Each structure stands twice: as C-alpha cells, then as structure tokens.
Amino acid sequence: MFSLMVGAPGAAQALSGKPFGALALSVAISVAIVWVAIAASYATDWPIGFFVGVLGAAFYVAARALAGWRRSRVGRAVSAGDARAAHATPSEMSVAEA
C-alpha cells in the first residue's frame, strides 16, 4: 500500500499547483486506483497489491509526462514572445511596455 501513498500524491502534485487541489486530486486518484485494482484482481485472480502498484506508477508517469509537456509548451510560448520582442521596433516596444 506504500505505492498508493506515494503514486497518487506524486501524480496530483505534478498536475495541480495548489495544495488543496492536489489533496482533492490525490484522493480521487487513490479511490480510482483502488476500485480499478479490485475489479482487475477479481477478473484475473492476481493480487490487488500488484494492480495498485502498477496503476499508481502509471498515474505518476502519465502525470509527470503531462506536466513536462505543459511546461515545454509554456517555454516555447515564452521563447516565441521573446523572439517577437527582439525584432520589435522602438515604437512597438513603447506600446508593449505601457
């Protein structure tokens, strides 16, 4: 059950920038993981702990990938804005700064 206490909060932290939002998301992810693990265990006769660990790791990896993708998109948008500012004329700069 350690993976449930680490994977879901880690995923929630990667997806949410606010503490209470991350807490609520962590609880939702944990409940979803447990219910899917119970159903998968019932269907396959494999232990619940296996599915909890695999699903917790999958949620964490997916959340970190999504957070990295969002961060790279923001970085590209900022870089594009810097490029536009570098090629702006002085009159455009004074309008942009005001």
C-alpha positions as CSV (number, residue, x, y, z in Angstrom):
1,M,0.0,0.0,0.0
2,F,3.1,2.2,0.1
3,S,2.8,2.7,-3.7
4,L,-0.8,4.1,-3.2
5,M,0.5,6.6,-0.6
6,V,3.3,7.8,-3.0
7,G,2.0,7.4,-6.6
8,A,-1.3,9.2,-6.3
9,P,0.0,12.2,-4.3
10,G,3.0,12.5,-6.6
11,A,0.7,12.5,-9.7
12,A,-1.6,15.0,-8.1
13,Q,1.3,17.3,-7.2
14,A,2.5,17.2,-10.8
15,L,-0.9,18.1,-12.1
16,S,-2.0,20.7,-9.6
17,G,-0.3,23.9,-8.5
18,K,-2.5,24.4,-5.4
19,P,-2.2,22.4,-2.2
20,F,-5.9,21.8,-1.6
21,G,-6.4,21.0,-5.3
22,A,-3.6,18.5,-5.1
23,L,-5.1,16.9,-2.0
24,A,-8.5,16.5,-3.6
25,L,-7.0,15.2,-6.8
26,S,-4.8,12.7,-4.8
27,V,-7.9,11.3,-3.0
28,A,-9.7,11.0,-6.3
29,I,-6.8,9.2,-8.0
30,S,-6.4,6.9,-5.0
31,V,-10.0,5.9,-5.0
32,A,-9.9,5.3,-8.7
33,I,-6.8,3.2,-8.4
34,V,-8.3,1.1,-5.6
35,W,-11.5,0.4,-7.4
36,V,-9.8,-0.5,-10.7
37,A,-7.4,-2.7,-8.8
38,I,-10.2,-4.5,-7.1
39,A,-12.0,-5.1,-10.4
40,A,-8.8,-6.2,-12.1
41,S,-8.0,-8.5,-9.3
42,Y,-11.4,-10.0,-9.3
43,A,-11.2,-10.6,-13.1
44,T,-7.7,-12.1,-13.2
45,D,-7.1,-13.6,-9.7
46,W,-3.9,-11.6,-9.4
47,P,-3.3,-9.8,-6.1
48,I,-4.8,-6.3,-5.5
49,G,-1.4,-5.0,-4.4
50,F,0.1,-5.7,-7.8
51,F,-2.5,-3.7,-9.6
52,V,-2.3,-0.9,-7.0
53,G,1.4,-0.6,-7.6
54,V,1.2,-0.8,-11.4
55,L,-1.7,1.7,-11.6
56,G,0.0,4.1,-9.1
57,A,3.2,4.0,-11.1
58,A,1.2,4.5,-14.4
59,F,-0.6,7.5,-13.0
60,Y,2.6,9.0,-11.7
61,V,4.5,8.6,-15.0
62,A,1.5,9.9,-17.0
63,A,1.2,12.9,-14.8
64,R,4.9,13.7,-14.9
65,A,4.8,13.4,-18.7
66,L,1.8,15.7,-19.0
67,A,3.4,18.2,-16.6
68,G,6.6,18.2,-18.7
69,W,4.6,18.6,-21.9
70,R,2.7,21.5,-20.5
71,R,6.0,23.1,-19.2
72,S,7.6,22.7,-22.6
73,R,4.6,24.4,-24.4
74,V,4.8,27.3,-22.0
75,G,8.6,27.6,-22.6
76,R,8.1,27.6,-26.3
77,A,5.4,30.3,-26.0
78,V,7.7,32.5,-23.9
79,S,10.5,31.9,-26.3
80,A,8.3,33.0,-29.2
81,G,7.3,36.1,-27.2
82,D,11.0,36.9,-26.6
83,A,11.7,36.5,-30.3
84,R,8.9,38.9,-31.2
85,A,10.2,41.4,-28.7
86,A,13.8,41.1,-30.1
87,H,12.5,42.0,-33.6
88,A,10.2,44.8,-32.5
89,T,10.8,48.4,-33.5
90,P,11.2,51.0,-30.8
91,S,7.7,52.3,-31.3
92,E,6.3,48.8,-30.8
93,M,8.4,48.4,-27.7
94,S,7.0,51.6,-26.1
95,V,3.4,50.4,-26.8
96,A,4.2,46.9,-25.4
97,E,5.8,48.3,-22.3
98,A,2.9,50.7,-21.5
